[in-house]
Amino acid sequence: MLLEILSTILATLAALLPIANPLFAVTILPGLTANLPAAERTRQVRRACYYMAGILITFLLAGALIMDFFSISIPGLRIAGGMVVAYIGFTMLFPSDSGALPDAAQAEALAKRDISFTPLAMPSLSGPGSIAVVISLSSGVHGHVGGLPVWLGYLAVSTGIIITAWLSWMTLRASTRLYGFLGENGINAISRIMGFLLICIGVQFLINGASDLLHDPAFMPRS
C-alpha cells in the first residue's frame, strides 16, 4: 500500500512539475515585482503558491463531477489532455519569443499591486495544462489506477500537488539568485528540456487514451 501511495505522489510530481514550470515564473517575476519591497514580494510569492495548490486541488476534487456533467469519457479526457500538454510542450521547446508575458499583460500586472493570483498563480503556475493534467489524474483515481481506494488516491494526488506548490515556492523564493546563477540562456535551456518532457507526457496521455478507447466495450465492433 505504501509503495502505491509513493508511486502516485511521484507520478503526480512528474506530471505537474514540468508543466507548472516555476522556472518560467522566475523569468517574469523580476519584472512583475520590480516596484515591490522585498517583504511584499516574498509574501506575494507565498500567496501565489497557496492559490496554485487551491486551484489544482479544487479541480482534482471536482474533476469527476465535471466529467459526469459534460458526459466526458476517461479516454476522451486523456486524449484531449494529452493534446493540450503536448501543445504547451511544443511552445516551450520552440518558443516564438523570449517567453515573457505579453506587453499588455505585463503592464497590467505592474499597474496593480497584487500579482499573486494573476498572472503568477494563473496562468503561470496553474494554467490550462496543469488543470487538464489534474482532471486526468482525478479520472485515474476513480478508475482505481494503482489499486488505491478513492479517498487514498485523492490524498496521494493532493500531497503531490502540495509538494509541487512547495517546490515552486522554493524556486520563486530563490528567483534572484537562481536567475543570476543560470542566466537567461540557462533558464531558456531548462525550459526547453521541460518542454520536451511535456511533449513526452502528452504523447503518453494520447497513447493511454487511445488504448483505453480501443478496449472500451462501447467502441468494440459488434459481430
Order of alpha helices (4+ residues) and beta strands (2+ residues): alpha-alpha-alpha-alpha-alpha-alpha-alpha-alpha
